[in-house]
Amino acid sequence: MYEREIAIIKADLGIEDIDIDWRWVNRRWLRRTRKFTTYGDYTHRQPRPRISIATKRSYEDVIKCIAHELRHAWQRKNGVLLVEHISGRSWKHTWSGTTFCSGRRVYARKKYEERPHEIDAFAYQEDAWKRLFGGKSIEKPTPHTVVADLFLSALY
């Protein structure tokens, strides 16, 4: 349902060659805790990275989430964000040549919104929404609204 939008964002980022394993989750969020809510997720796996998106949200929110997660794919492809395995469940995170987290506990303590790759992805999602999609809140059908409309039309 979002193939056109994905193609536009991938072309903007220059990552048309990356084959993504998309997971569309018909919920308002992927994970929710007392501290935060996750609407999208990028997992760097070989040979295909996986992106999961919660789709029971507005068109604008879903498109921004797609742009955000595709920005992570761009970061990894271009070596801006490097994640190296140290040992066990420990990883070293490097942003533009500078290590900002070394080890699982250090990464977990770093606030999500203060991580450099997230700052960049949030900035890109807002920029992409304005530049590529006009920045206007419009109501386009999402998988959830299509099913709801079909259900309601069957009642009448």
DSSP file (Angstrom, degrees, kcal/mol; ACC not computed):
  #  RESIDUE AA STRUCTURE BP1 BP2  ACC     N-H-->O    O-->H-N    N-H-->O    O-->H-N    TCO  KAPPA ALPHA  PHI   PSI    X-CA   Y-CA   Z-CA
    1    1 A M              0   0    0      0, 0.0     3,-0.2     0, 0.0     4,-0.1   0.000 360.0 360.0 360.0 -22.3    0.0    0.0    0.0
    2    2 A Y     >  +     0   0    0      1,-0.1     4,-2.7     2,-0.1     5,-0.2   0.100 360.0 117.7-113.0  21.9    3.0    2.4    0.5
    3    3 A E  H  > S+     0   0    0      1,-0.2     4,-2.5     2,-0.2     5,-0.2   0.897  76.4  49.6 -57.9 -44.3    5.1    1.2   -2.5
    4    4 A R  H  > S+     0   0    0      1,-0.2     4,-2.1     2,-0.2    -1,-0.2   0.928 113.2  45.8 -61.1 -47.0    5.0    4.6   -4.2
    5    5 A E  H  > S+     0   0    0      2,-0.2     4,-2.4     1,-0.2    -1,-0.2   0.894 112.1  51.3 -64.8 -40.8    6.0    6.5   -1.0
    6    6 A I  H  X S+     0   0    0     -4,-2.7     4,-3.0     1,-0.2     5,-0.2   0.925 109.5  50.6 -62.1 -44.6    8.8    4.0   -0.3
    7    7 A A  H  X S+     0   0    0     -4,-2.5     4,-2.3    -5,-0.2    -1,-0.2   0.897 110.4  49.8 -60.9 -41.0   10.2    4.4   -3.8
    8    8 A I  H  X S+     0   0    0     -4,-2.1     4,-2.1     2,-0.2    -1,-0.2   0.929 114.4  43.6 -63.5 -46.2   10.1    8.2   -3.5
    9    9 A I  H  X S+     0   0    0     -4,-2.4     4,-2.1     2,-0.2    -2,-0.2   0.919 113.3  50.9 -68.0 -43.6   12.0    8.1   -0.1
   10   10 A K  H  X>S+     0   0    0     -4,-3.0     5,-2.4     1,-0.2     4,-1.2   0.904 110.9  49.5 -60.7 -40.9   14.5    5.5   -1.3
   11   11 A A  H  <5S+     0   0    0     -4,-2.3     3,-0.3    -5,-0.2    -1,-0.2   0.909 109.2  52.3 -64.4 -41.1   15.2    7.6   -4.4
   12   12 A D  H  <5S+     0   0    0     -4,-2.1    -1,-0.2     1,-0.2    -2,-0.2   0.883 115.2  41.4 -60.7 -38.7   15.7   10.7   -2.3
   13   13 A L  H  <5S-     0   0    0     -4,-2.1    -1,-0.2    -5,-0.1    -2,-0.2   0.612 109.3-123.8 -84.6 -13.5   18.2    8.8   -0.1
   14   14 A G  T  <5S+     0   0    0     -4,-1.2    -3,-0.2    -3,-0.3     3,-0.2   0.832  77.5 118.3  73.4  32.1   19.9    7.0   -3.0
   15   15 A I    > < +     0   0    0     -5,-2.4     3,-1.7    -6,-0.2    -4,-0.2  -0.091  18.7 128.4-121.1  34.5   19.2    3.6   -1.6
   16   16 A E  T 3  S+     0   0    0     -6,-0.3    -1,-0.1     1,-0.3    -5,-0.1   0.775  70.3  62.5 -59.7 -25.4   17.1    2.1   -4.3
   17   17 A D  T 3  S+     0   0    0     -3,-0.2     2,-0.6    -7,-0.1    -1,-0.3   0.590  78.7  99.9 -79.3 -10.3   19.4   -0.9   -4.4
   18   18 A I    <   -     0   0    0     -3,-1.7     2,-0.7    -8,-0.1    30,-0.1  -0.673  65.7-147.5 -82.6 121.7   18.7   -2.0   -0.8
   19   19 A D        -     0   0    0     -2,-0.6     2,-0.4    28,-0.2    -2,-0.1  -0.799  19.1-159.5 -89.3 114.9   16.2   -4.8   -0.7
   20   20 A I        -     0   0    0     -2,-0.7     2,-0.9    28,-0.2    30,-0.2  -0.769  18.4-138.9-101.0 138.9   14.1   -4.4    2.5
   21   21 A D  E     -a   50   0A   0     28,-3.0    30,-1.9    -2,-0.4     2,-0.3  -0.857  32.0-155.6 -90.8 102.5   12.1   -7.1    4.2
   22   22 A W  E     -a   51   0A   0     -2,-0.9     2,-0.5    28,-0.2    30,-0.2  -0.641  14.3-169.1 -87.7 136.5    9.0   -5.1    5.2
   23   23 A R  E     -a   52   0A   0     28,-2.7    30,-2.5    -2,-0.3     2,-0.6  -0.985   5.7-161.5-122.0 117.7    6.7   -6.1    8.1
   24   24 A W  E     -a   53   0A   0     -2,-0.5     2,-0.6    28,-0.2    30,-0.2  -0.892   6.7-163.9-101.5 119.8    3.4   -4.2    8.4
   25   25 A V  E     -a   54   0A   0     28,-2.9    30,-2.9    -2,-0.6     2,-2.5  -0.916  16.3-142.1-110.9 117.3    1.9   -4.5   11.8
   26   26 A N        +     0   0    0     -2,-0.6     2,-0.3    28,-0.2    28,-0.1  -0.400  69.0  94.0 -80.5  66.5   -1.8   -3.6   12.1
   27   27 A R  S    S-     0   0    0     -2,-2.5    29,-2.2    26,-0.1    -2,-0.1  -0.929  85.0-111.7-145.5 167.3   -1.5   -1.9   15.5
   28   28 A R  S    S+     0   0    0     -2,-0.3     2,-0.3    27,-0.2    26,-0.1   0.740 100.4   8.5 -75.1 -22.3   -0.9    1.6   16.8
   29   29 A W        -     0   0    0      1,-0.1    10,-0.2    24,-0.1     3,-0.1  -0.965  58.2-137.8-150.5 163.5    2.6    0.7   18.1
   30   30 A L  S    S+     0   0    0      8,-3.9     2,-0.3     1,-0.4     9,-0.2   0.876  91.9   2.6 -88.5 -47.8    5.1   -2.1   17.9
   31   31 A R  E     -C   38   0B   0      7,-1.2     7,-3.2     9,-0.1    -1,-0.4  -0.991  64.0-169.1-139.5 146.1    6.2   -2.0   21.5
   32   32 A R  E     +C   37   0B   0     -2,-0.3     2,-0.2     5,-0.2     5,-0.2  -0.987  12.6 162.3-140.4 129.2    5.0    0.1   24.4
   33   33 A T        -     0   0    0      3,-2.9    -2,-0.0    -2,-0.4     0, 0.0  -0.724  55.7 -92.3-128.7-178.8    6.6    0.5   27.9
   34   34 A R  S    S+     0   0    0     -2,-0.2     3,-0.1     1,-0.2    -1,-0.0   0.818 124.9  43.0 -64.8 -28.6    6.3    3.0   30.7
   35   35 A K  S    S-     0   0    0      1,-0.2     2,-0.3     0, 0.0    -1,-0.2   0.826 123.3  -7.4 -90.8 -33.9    9.2    4.9   29.2
   36   36 A F        -     0   0    0      2,-0.0    -3,-2.9     0, 0.0     2,-0.4  -0.983  51.1-129.7-159.0 166.6    8.5    4.9   25.5
   37   37 A T  E     -C   32   0B   0     -2,-0.3     2,-0.5    -5,-0.2    -5,-0.2  -0.984  19.4-147.9-123.8 135.0    6.5    3.7   22.5
   38   38 A T  E     +C   31   0B   0     -7,-3.2    -8,-3.9    -2,-0.4    -7,-1.2  -0.910  21.1 170.1-107.5 124.9    8.0    2.3   19.4
   39   39 A Y  S    S+     0   0    0     -2,-0.5    15,-2.8   -10,-0.2     2,-0.3   0.645  70.4  17.8-104.0 -22.0    6.2    2.8   16.1
   40   40 A G  E     -B   53   0A   0     13,-0.2     2,-0.3    -9,-0.1    -1,-0.2  -0.956  62.1-159.9-145.8 162.6    8.8    1.5   13.7
   41   41 A D  E     -B   52   0A   0     11,-2.2    11,-2.5    -2,-0.3     2,-0.5  -0.978   5.3-160.1-150.9 133.3   11.9   -0.6   13.9
   42   42 A Y  E     -B   51   0A   0     -2,-0.3     2,-0.5     9,-0.2     9,-0.2  -0.969  11.1-174.1-112.5 125.0   15.0   -1.1   11.6
   43   43 A T  E     -B   50   0A   0      7,-3.1     7,-2.7    -2,-0.5     2,-1.0  -0.974  19.2-141.5-121.2 118.1   17.0   -4.3   12.1
   44   44 A H        +     0   0    0     -2,-0.5     2,-0.3     5,-0.2    -2,-0.0  -0.675  38.9 156.4 -82.2 105.2   20.2   -4.5   10.1
   45   45 A R        -     0   0    0     -2,-1.0    -2,-0.1     2,-0.0     0, 0.0  -0.939  38.0 -88.7-127.9 151.1   20.3   -8.1    8.9
   46   46 A Q  S    S+     0   0    0     -2,-0.3    -2,-0.0     1,-0.2     0, 0.0  -0.857 102.6   7.7-102.2 142.2   22.1   -9.8    6.1
   47   47 A P  S    S+     0   0    0      0, 0.0    -1,-0.2     0, 0.0   -28,-0.2  -0.994 139.1  20.0 -85.9  -8.0   21.3  -10.2    3.3
   48   48 A R  S    S-     0   0    0    -30,-0.1   -28,-0.2   -28,-0.0     2,-0.1  -0.968  70.1-137.3-125.8 123.1   18.1   -8.1    3.8
   49   49 A P        -     0   0    0      0, 0.0   -28,-3.0     0, 0.0     2,-0.4  -0.390  24.0-133.2 -66.9 154.9   17.5   -5.5    6.5
   50   50 A R  E     -aB  21  43A   0     -7,-2.7    -7,-3.1   -30,-0.2     2,-0.4  -0.930  17.9-169.7-114.7 136.0   14.1   -5.6    8.1
   51   51 A I  E     -aB  22  42A   0    -30,-1.9   -28,-2.7    -2,-0.4     2,-0.4  -0.993   4.6-165.9-122.7 126.8   11.8   -2.7    8.7
   52   52 A S  E     -aB  23  41A   0    -11,-2.5   -11,-2.2    -2,-0.4     2,-0.4  -0.921   7.0-172.6-110.9 137.1    8.7   -3.1   10.8
   53   53 A I  E     -aB  24  40A   0    -30,-2.5   -28,-2.9    -2,-0.4     2,-0.5  -0.995  23.9-134.2-134.0 130.1    6.0   -0.4   10.8
   54   54 A A  E     -a   25   0A   0    -15,-2.8   -28,-0.2    -2,-0.4   -24,-0.1  -0.732  24.1-173.3 -78.2 124.7    2.9    0.0   13.0
   55   55 A T        +     0   0    0    -30,-2.9     2,-1.9    -2,-0.5    89,-0.4   0.491  57.7  94.4-105.1  -4.7    0.1    0.9   10.5
   56   56 A K  S    S+     0   0    0    -29,-2.2     2,-0.3   -31,-0.5    -1,-0.2  -0.297  76.6  85.0 -85.7  56.0   -2.9    1.7   12.6
   57   57 A R  S    S-     0   0    0     -2,-1.9    87,-0.1     1,-0.1   -28,-0.0  -0.820  90.0 -64.9-143.3 176.9   -2.0    5.4   12.5
   58   58 A S     >  -     0   0    0     -2,-0.3     4,-2.4     1,-0.1     5,-0.2  -0.245  46.4-111.9 -67.9 159.1   -2.5    8.4   10.3
   59   59 A Y  H  > S+     0   0    0     79,-0.3     4,-2.7    81,-0.2     5,-0.2   0.921 118.9  52.0 -55.0 -47.3   -1.0    8.5    6.8
   60   60 A E  H  > S+     0   0    0     78,-0.4     4,-2.5     1,-0.2     5,-0.2   0.922 109.9  48.0 -57.9 -46.7    1.4   11.3    7.8
   61   61 A D  H  > S+     0   0    0      1,-0.2     4,-2.0     2,-0.2    -1,-0.2   0.898 112.6  48.3 -63.6 -40.8    2.6    9.3   10.9
   62   62 A V  H  X S+     0   0    0     -4,-2.4     4,-2.5     2,-0.2    -2,-0.2   0.927 112.7  48.0 -66.2 -44.4    3.1    6.1    8.8
   63   63 A I  H  X S+     0   0    0     -4,-2.7     4,-2.6     1,-0.2    -2,-0.2   0.914 112.0  49.3 -64.4 -42.7    5.0    8.0    6.1
   64   64 A K  H  X S+     0   0    0     -4,-2.5     4,-2.5    -5,-0.2    -1,-0.2   0.897 111.4  50.4 -62.0 -39.0    7.2    9.8    8.6
   65   65 A C  H  X S+     0   0    0     -4,-2.0     4,-2.6    -5,-0.2     5,-0.2   0.913 109.8  49.5 -65.7 -43.1    7.9    6.4   10.3
   66   66 A I  H  X S+     0   0    0     -4,-2.5     4,-2.6     2,-0.2     5,-0.2   0.935 112.7  47.9 -59.8 -46.7    8.9    4.9    6.9
   67   67 A A  H  X S+     0   0    0     -4,-2.6     4,-1.8     1,-0.2    -2,-0.2   0.908 111.3  51.4 -60.5 -42.9   11.2    7.8    6.2
   68   68 A H  H  X S+     0   0    0     -4,-2.5     4,-1.2     2,-0.2    -2,-0.2   0.937 113.5  42.9 -59.8 -49.7   12.8    7.5    9.7
   69   69 A E  H  X S+     0   0    0     -4,-2.6     4,-1.4     1,-0.2    -1,-0.2   0.867 112.1  53.1 -70.6 -35.7   13.5    3.8    9.3
   70   70 A L  H  X S+     0   0    0     -4,-2.6     4,-2.1    -5,-0.2    -1,-0.2   0.823 102.3  60.5 -66.9 -29.2   14.8    4.1    5.8
   71   71 A R  H  X S+     0   0    0     -4,-1.8     4,-2.7     1,-0.2    -1,-0.2   0.885 101.0  54.0 -63.1 -37.2   17.2    6.8    7.0
   72   72 A H  H  X S+     0   0    0     -4,-1.2     4,-2.3     2,-0.2    -1,-0.2   0.894 106.4  51.9 -62.8 -38.4   18.7    4.2    9.3
   73   73 A A  H  X S+     0   0    0     -4,-1.4     4,-2.6     1,-0.2    -2,-0.2   0.918 110.7  48.3 -61.7 -42.4   19.2    2.0    6.2
   74   74 A W  H  X S+     0   0    0     -4,-2.1     4,-2.4     2,-0.2     6,-0.3   0.912 109.2  53.4 -62.2 -43.5   21.0    4.9    4.6
   75   75 A Q  H  <>S+     0   0    0     -4,-2.7     5,-1.6     1,-0.2     6,-1.6   0.915 113.4  42.5 -58.7 -44.8   23.1    5.5    7.7
   76   76 A R  H ><5S+     0   0    0     -4,-2.3     3,-1.0     1,-0.2    -1,-0.2   0.914 113.5  51.3 -69.9 -42.7   24.3    1.9    7.7
   77   77 A K  H 3<5S+     0   0    0     -4,-2.6    -2,-0.2     1,-0.2    -1,-0.2   0.893 114.2  43.7 -61.8 -40.0   24.8    1.7    4.0
   78   78 A N  T 3<5S-     0   0    0     -4,-2.4    -1,-0.2    -5,-0.2    -2,-0.2   0.395 111.0-117.8 -89.7   2.9   27.0    4.9    4.0
   79   79 A G  T < 5S+     0   0    0     -3,-1.0    18,-0.3    -4,-0.3    -3,-0.2   0.629  79.8 123.6  73.5  12.4   29.0    3.9    7.1
   80   80 A V  S   <S+     0   0    0     -5,-1.6    16,-3.0    -6,-0.3     2,-0.5   0.895  79.0  37.5 -70.5 -39.7   27.7    7.0    9.0
   81   81 A L  E    S-D   95   0C   0     -6,-1.6     2,-0.5    14,-0.2    -2,-0.3  -0.963  75.6-176.2-113.8 119.2   26.5    4.6   11.7
   82   82 A L  E     -D   94   0C   0     12,-2.7    12,-2.8    -2,-0.5     2,-0.5  -0.952   6.8-171.1-114.0 133.5   28.6    1.6   12.5
   83   83 A V  E     -D   93   0C   0     -2,-0.5     2,-0.4    10,-0.2    10,-0.2  -0.966  10.8-174.6-125.0 113.4   27.5   -1.1   14.9
   84   84 A E  E     -D   92   0C   0      8,-2.6     8,-3.2    -2,-0.5     2,-0.3  -0.898  25.6-121.5-114.4 136.9   30.2   -3.6   15.8
   85   85 A H  E     +D   91   0C   0     -2,-0.4     6,-0.3     6,-0.2     3,-0.1  -0.586  28.3 176.9 -74.4 130.0   29.9   -6.7   17.9
   86   86 A I  E     -     0   0C   0      4,-2.7     2,-0.3    -2,-0.3    -1,-0.2   0.873  58.6 -50.6 -95.6 -63.8   32.2   -6.7   20.9
   87   87 A S  E >  S-D   90   0C   0      3,-0.8     3,-2.8     0, 0.0    -1,-0.3  -0.927  98.0 -13.2-171.2 152.4   31.3   -9.9   22.7
   88   88 A G  T 3  S-     0   0    0     -2,-0.3    -2,-0.0     1,-0.3     0, 0.0  -0.297 132.0 -18.7  54.3-118.9   28.2  -11.6   24.1
   89   89 A R  T 3  S+     0   0    0     -2,-0.1     2,-0.4    -4,-0.1    -1,-0.3   0.018 111.4 114.3-106.9  25.5   25.4   -9.0   24.0
   90   90 A S  E <   +D   87   0C   0     -3,-2.8    -4,-2.7    13,-0.1    -3,-0.8  -0.816  39.6 179.3-103.8 138.5   27.8   -6.0   23.7
   91   91 A W  E     -D   85   0C   0     -2,-0.4    12,-2.9    -6,-0.3     2,-0.5  -0.963  23.1-136.4-134.7 149.3   28.0   -3.7   20.7
   92   92 A K  E     -DE  84 102C   0     -8,-3.2    -8,-2.6    -2,-0.3     2,-0.5  -0.940  19.1-156.4-107.7 126.5   30.1   -0.7   19.9
   93   93 A H  E     -DE  83 101C   0      8,-3.3     7,-2.2    -2,-0.5     8,-1.5  -0.900  10.6-174.9-107.3 125.7   28.2    2.2   18.2
   94   94 A T  E     -DE  82  99C   0    -12,-2.8   -12,-2.7    -2,-0.5     2,-0.5  -0.980   7.5-165.4-124.3 128.9   30.1    4.7   16.1
   95   95 A W  E >  S-DE  81  98C   0      3,-2.8     3,-2.0    -2,-0.4   -14,-0.2  -0.962  75.8 -23.8-115.8 118.0   28.6    7.8   14.5
   96   96 A S  T 3  S-     0   0    0    -16,-3.0    -1,-0.2    -2,-0.5   -16,-0.1   0.865 129.8 -45.6  48.9  44.2   30.6    9.6   11.8
   97   97 A G  T 3  S+     0   0    0    -17,-0.3     2,-0.5   -18,-0.3    -1,-0.3   0.363 118.6 105.6  87.7  -5.4   33.9    8.1   13.2
   98   98 A T  E <   -E   95   0C   0     -3,-2.0    -3,-2.8     2,-0.0     2,-0.4  -0.937  67.6-132.5-113.9 124.6   33.2    8.8   16.9
   99   99 A T  E     +E   94   0C   0     -2,-0.5    -5,-0.3    -5,-0.3     3,-0.1  -0.595  29.5 170.5 -72.0 123.2   32.3    6.1   19.3
  100  100 A F  E     +     0   0C   0     -7,-2.2     2,-0.3    -2,-0.4    -1,-0.2   0.573  67.1  24.1-110.8 -13.8   29.3    7.2   21.3
  101  101 A C  E     -E   93   0C   0     -8,-1.5    -8,-3.3     9,-0.0     2,-0.5  -0.946  55.8-178.5-151.1 130.3   28.4    4.0   23.0
  102  102 A S  E     +E   92   0C   0     -2,-0.3   -10,-0.2   -10,-0.2     4,-0.2  -0.890  63.0  14.9-130.1 102.3   30.5    1.0   23.8
  103  103 A G  S  > S-     0   0    0    -12,-2.9     4,-2.0    -2,-0.5     5,-0.2  -0.126  84.3 -91.1 112.6 149.3   28.6   -1.8   25.5
  104  104 A R  H  > S+     0   0    0      1,-0.2     4,-2.5     2,-0.2     5,-0.2   0.888 120.5  49.9 -61.0 -45.1   25.0   -2.7   26.1
  105  105 A R  H  > S+     0   0    0      1,-0.2     4,-1.8     2,-0.2    -1,-0.2   0.899 110.4  49.9 -65.3 -40.3   24.5   -0.9   29.4
  106  106 A V  H  > S+     0   0    0      2,-0.2     4,-1.2     1,-0.2    -1,-0.2   0.923 112.8  47.4 -63.9 -43.6   26.0    2.4   28.1
  107  107 A Y  H  < S+     0   0    0     -4,-2.0     3,-0.4     1,-0.2    -2,-0.2   0.907 110.5  51.9 -63.9 -42.4   23.7    2.3   25.1
  108  108 A A  H  < S+     0   0    0     -4,-2.5    -1,-0.2     1,-0.2    -2,-0.2   0.838 108.9  50.9 -64.5 -32.9   20.7    1.5   27.2
  109  109 A R  H  < S+     0   0    0     -4,-1.8     2,-0.5    -5,-0.2    -1,-0.2   0.744  89.1  93.2 -77.4 -22.7   21.5    4.5   29.5
  110  110 A K  S  < S-     0   0    0     -4,-1.2     5,-0.1    -3,-0.4    -9,-0.0  -0.599  89.8-113.3 -74.4 121.8   21.8    6.9   26.5
  111  111 A K    >>  -     0   0    0     -2,-0.5     3,-1.8     1,-0.1     4,-0.6  -0.269  18.4-126.5 -58.7 137.1   18.4    8.5   26.0
  112  112 A Y  G >4 S+     0   0    0      1,-0.3     3,-1.4     2,-0.2     6,-0.2   0.897 109.2  50.1 -49.3 -50.2   16.8    7.4   22.7
  113  113 A E  G 34 S+     0   0    0      1,-0.3    -1,-0.3     5,-0.1    -2,-0.1   0.567 108.4  54.9 -73.0  -6.7   16.2   11.0   21.6
  114  114 A E  G <4 S+     0   0    0     -3,-1.8    -1,-0.3     4,-0.1    -2,-0.2   0.454  78.5 108.9-102.7  -3.3   19.9   11.9   22.3
  115  115 A R  S XX S-     0   0    0     -3,-1.4     4,-2.3    -4,-0.6     3,-0.9  -0.596  72.4-132.9 -74.3 131.5   21.4    9.2   20.2
  116  116 A P  H 3> S+     0   0    0      0, 0.0     4,-2.2     0, 0.0     5,-0.2   0.850 103.8  52.8 -58.1 -37.9   23.0   10.8   17.1
  117  117 A H  H 3> S+     0   0    0      1,-0.2     4,-1.8     2,-0.2     5,-0.1   0.813 111.3  47.5 -69.8 -26.8   21.5    8.4   14.6
  118  118 A E  H <> S+     0   0    0     -3,-0.9     4,-2.8    -6,-0.2     5,-0.3   0.871 108.8  53.0 -78.4 -38.3   18.0    9.0   16.0
  119  119 A I  H  X S+     0   0    0     -4,-2.3     4,-2.1     1,-0.2    -2,-0.2   0.939 113.0  45.6 -58.0 -46.2   18.5   12.8   16.0
  120  120 A D  H  X S+     0   0    0     -4,-2.2     4,-2.5    -5,-0.2    -2,-0.2   0.917 112.9  49.3 -63.5 -44.9   19.4   12.5   12.3
  121  121 A A  H  X S+     0   0    0     -4,-1.8     4,-2.4     2,-0.2    -2,-0.2   0.884 111.4  48.9 -65.9 -39.2   16.5   10.1   11.5
  122  122 A F  H  X S+     0   0    0     -4,-2.8     4,-1.7     2,-0.2    -1,-0.2   0.909 111.9  49.2 -66.3 -40.9   13.9   12.4   13.2
  123  123 A A  H  X S+     0   0    0     -4,-2.1     4,-2.2    -5,-0.3    -2,-0.2   0.920 112.5  48.6 -63.3 -42.3   15.3   15.5   11.3
  124  124 A Y  H  X S+     0   0    0     -4,-2.5     4,-3.4     1,-0.2     5,-0.3   0.909 106.6  55.1 -65.3 -41.8   15.1   13.5    8.0
  125  125 A Q  H  X S+     0   0    0     -4,-2.4     4,-2.0     1,-0.2    -1,-0.2   0.900 111.5  44.6 -61.3 -39.1   11.6   12.3    8.6
  126  126 A E  H  X S+     0   0    0     -4,-1.7     4,-1.9     2,-0.2    -1,-0.2   0.917 115.5  47.4 -69.0 -43.1   10.3   15.9    9.0
  127  127 A D  H  X S+     0   0    0     -4,-2.2     4,-3.1     2,-0.2     5,-0.3   0.927 112.9  48.5 -63.0 -46.2   12.3   17.2    6.1
  128  128 A A  H  X>S+     0   0    0     -4,-3.4     4,-2.6     1,-0.2     5,-0.8   0.904 108.9  53.6 -62.0 -42.3   11.1   14.3    3.8
  129  129 A W  H  X5S+     0   0    0     -4,-2.0     6,-2.1    -5,-0.3     4,-0.9   0.922 116.3  38.9 -59.8 -43.5    7.5   14.9    4.8
  130  130 A K  H  X5S+     0   0    0     -4,-1.9     4,-0.7     4,-0.2    -2,-0.2   0.946 124.4  36.4 -72.5 -48.7    7.7   18.6    3.9
  131  131 A R  H  <5S+     0   0    0     -4,-3.1    -3,-0.2    -5,-0.2    -2,-0.2   0.911 127.7  30.6 -73.3 -44.0    9.9   18.3    0.8
  132  132 A L  H  <5S+     0   0    0     -4,-2.6    -3,-0.2    -5,-0.3    -1,-0.1   0.756 131.4  28.5 -92.0 -25.8    8.6   15.0   -0.8
  133  133 A F  H ><<S-     0   0    0     -4,-0.9     3,-0.7    -5,-0.8    -3,-0.2   0.232 105.7-107.0-125.0  13.8    5.0   15.0    0.3
  134  134 A G  T 3<  -     0   0    0     -4,-0.7    -4,-0.2     1,-0.2    -3,-0.1   0.333  43.9-105.4  82.1  -8.5    4.0   18.6    0.7
  135  135 A G  T 3  S+     0   0    0     -6,-2.1     2,-0.4     1,-0.2    -1,-0.2   0.641  78.8 131.4  66.2  14.3    4.0   18.7    4.5
  136  136 A K    <   -     0   0    0     -3,-0.7     2,-0.8    -7,-0.2    -1,-0.2  -0.814  63.0-120.3-102.6 140.6    0.2   18.8    4.6
  137  137 A S        +     0   0    0     -2,-0.4     2,-0.3    -3,-0.1    -3,-0.0  -0.678  45.0 169.1 -76.1 113.5   -1.9   16.5    6.8
  138  138 A I        -     0   0    0     -2,-0.8     2,-1.0     2,-0.0   -78,-0.4  -0.915  37.8-119.9-124.7 153.7   -4.1   14.6    4.4
  139  139 A E        +     0   0    0     -2,-0.3    -2,-0.0   -80,-0.1   -81,-0.0  -0.811  40.3 166.6 -96.2 102.3   -6.3   11.6    4.9
  140  140 A K        -     0   0    0     -2,-1.0   -81,-0.2     1,-0.0     5,-0.1  -0.855  45.2 -92.2-108.5 151.2   -5.1    8.8    2.7
  141  141 A P        -     0   0    0      0, 0.0    -1,-0.0     0, 0.0   -83,-0.0  -0.370  40.1-167.6 -65.1 137.8   -6.3    5.3    3.2
  142  142 A T     >  -     0   0    0     -2,-0.1     4,-2.4     1,-0.0     5,-0.2  -0.754  40.8 -98.8-111.9 165.8   -4.2    3.1    5.4
  143  143 A P  H  > S+     0   0    0      0, 0.0     4,-2.0     0, 0.0     5,-0.2   0.887 125.2  51.9 -52.9 -38.7   -4.6   -0.7    5.6
  144  144 A H  H  > S+     0   0    0    -89,-0.4     4,-2.3     1,-0.2     5,-0.1   0.927 110.6  45.2 -65.2 -45.1   -6.7   -0.2    8.8
  145  145 A T  H  > S+     0   0    0      2,-0.2     4,-2.6     1,-0.2    -1,-0.2   0.845 110.2  55.3 -70.8 -31.8   -9.0    2.3    7.3
  146  146 A V  H  X S+     0   0    0     -4,-2.4     4,-2.4     2,-0.2    -1,-0.2   0.942 111.3  43.9 -63.6 -47.1   -9.5    0.2    4.2
  147  147 A V  H  X S+     0   0    0     -4,-2.0     4,-2.4    -5,-0.2    -2,-0.2   0.918 114.1  50.3 -63.9 -43.2  -10.6   -2.8    6.2
  148  148 A A  H  X S+     0   0    0     -4,-2.3     4,-2.6     1,-0.2    -2,-0.2   0.911 111.2  48.8 -61.9 -42.5  -12.8   -0.6    8.5
  149  149 A D  H  X S+     0   0    0     -4,-2.6     4,-2.6     2,-0.2    -1,-0.2   0.902 111.1  49.7 -64.6 -41.2  -14.5    1.0    5.4
  150  150 A L  H  X S+     0   0    0     -4,-2.4     4,-1.6     2,-0.2    -2,-0.2   0.916 112.1  48.6 -62.5 -42.3  -15.1   -2.4    3.8
  151  151 A F  H  X S+     0   0    0     -4,-2.4     4,-0.8     1,-0.2    -2,-0.2   0.936 113.6  45.8 -61.9 -47.6  -16.6   -3.7    7.1
  152  152 A L  H >X S+     0   0    0     -4,-2.6     4,-0.7     1,-0.2     3,-0.6   0.877 110.6  52.9 -66.0 -38.0  -18.9   -0.7    7.4
  153  153 A S  H 3< S+     0   0    0     -4,-2.6     3,-0.5     1,-0.2    -1,-0.2   0.816 103.7  57.7 -68.6 -27.9  -20.0   -0.8    3.8
  154  154 A A  H 3< S+     0   0    0     -4,-1.6    -1,-0.2     1,-0.2    -2,-0.2   0.757 100.4  59.1 -71.0 -23.5  -21.0   -4.4    4.2
  155  155 A L  H <<        0   0    0     -4,-0.8    -1,-0.2    -3,-0.6    -2,-0.2   0.756 360.0 360.0 -75.5 -23.8  -23.3   -3.4    7.0
  156  156 A Y     <        0   0    0     -4,-0.7    -1,-0.2    -3,-0.5    -2,-0.2   0.434 360.0 360.0-100.7 360.0  -25.3   -1.0    4.8
